[in-house]
């Protein structure tokens, strides 16, 4: 918080929105729960983020952008004899937790856009449906959240300490 360290983007093969710095949108409690489950000394940092040019997968228009890149990646991999990545590890609600396929498609999109001179996406935003049914027969899930993946860290305008 005092400028002695910086955010390190995640570059896991299973990062569902591709590589970048991940944030929960307006969900402090979900961020705290994740930190407690994954860190020895958990804490949460808030950020003010300018989305810039955003691949917003909560929007129908942006969702349609992704499918052609999947098809192109599948064709490319088939022509090279390379197997397609697969999503794996199901959570308690049946959702994919390790999303190698989704990451590969989004990273392929970014690479292809860079190669053809298209403007880069600075952020990617999506809804992650997670957890068991909120109640029997529900379409709502216990841990559903919106995440933002910041690819261009200059879009992080500032940090703050969330209220305790």
N, C-alpha and C positions, 0 to 999 in steps of 0.2 A: 504494500500500500504506500510505502514511502519512496517508491521508485528504485528500490534496490534489486528488484527482480522484474522479469517480464513474463508475459503469457507465452507459453510454448504451444504452438499448434499441434494437434494430434494428427498422426499420420498412420494410424492403424489400418490394416486392410479391411477391417469390418466397421469402420466409421460410416454410419448410415447416410450421412449427408456429405460425405467426402472429407477431404483433409482440411483442417482449420481449427480454430478455437471455438469450443462449444459452450453455449449458454442456454439456460432455460428462460423462456419468455414469461415474465410476470409470475413466477412460481418459486418463491423463496423456500417454501417448505419442501418441495420436491428436490430442490438443489441441496438443501440440508440433509435430507434423507439419503441422497446419493453419496454425499461426502462422508456421512457416518458409515455407510456400507463399504466404502472403497478406500478410506484413508485412515492412517494411524492417528493423525492429529488433524481432524477435519475442521474446515472453516469454509465460508462462502464469501465470495467477492462479487459485488454488484458492478454492472458496467452500463454506461450509456453508449448505445451503439447506433451509428448511422448506417442503415441498411444499404445505402448506395444502390447500385444495380443488383437487384436481388432475384435469384431464382426461387420464387415463392411457391413451393409445392402445395400450399393450401389454396392456391388459385387454380381454377380449371385451365386457364391459358398456359400457365407455366407447367402444369402437370403434363399437358400434351407435348411439350417440348422434349420431355425425357424419353418417350417411347421410341422415336426414330433413332436416338443414339444407342439405345439397347439393341435395336435391330442391326445397326451398323457395327457395333461391337461384336455381336454374334457372328455376323458375316466375316469380319476381320479375323476373329479367333478361329472360325471354321476353316478359312483359307490357309491359316498358318498351322492348323492342326493343334491348336491350343484349346484345352477345355475351358468352358465358361466357369467363372467363379460361382459359388452357390452360397445362398444365405443358409445359416445353420444355427443351432442351439435355440430351442423354443423356450419361451418364458411360460409362466404359470397361466397366462391367458392365451397361449398358442401363438403368440407373436414371435417373429424372428428377432433374436437378440444380437447375434453376430451377423452382420449384413454385408458380407464380402461382395455379393453380386451388386447390390445397390451402390456401394462405394465405387466399384469398378465402373459402373455405368456413369455415375456422376463425374468421376475423374476423367473418363473417356470424353465426356461432353466438354469439360474444361480444356482438355488437350486439343480436341478437334476444333473448338472455337478459336483457340490461340493459333493453331496452324492455318486457319483460313482468314485470320485477321479480324475476327469478330470481337466486339467489346467483351471484356472479361466480366464474369459475375463476381461481385465482391463478397456477397453473402448468399447462403442457401438457408431457406426456412421451411420447416415441415412439421406435421403432426405425427407423433409417435403414439400409436394406440398400444397401451401396455397394461398388463395385469389381468386379473380375473374380472368376471362380471361384477359390476357394482351391486347388483341384486339379481336374483334368478330371472333369466330371460332378457336382461338388459343389453342394450347396445353400447352403454357406457362402460368404461374400464376403470379400474381402481387407480391406475398410475398414468393415465393418458396425459400427455404434455406437448407443448410446442417448444421446439428447439431451433436455435439459430447457429449456424456454422459460419464463423467469420473467416473468410479466406484472406482478405486484405486487412491486416491488423491496424492500418491507419483509420479504419472505420470505427475503432474503439475510441470514443471521444473522451472518456474518462472512467475512473473507477470510484467506487464508494463502498463503505462498510454498511451492510444492511442492518436494520434494527434487530436487536436480539429478542 
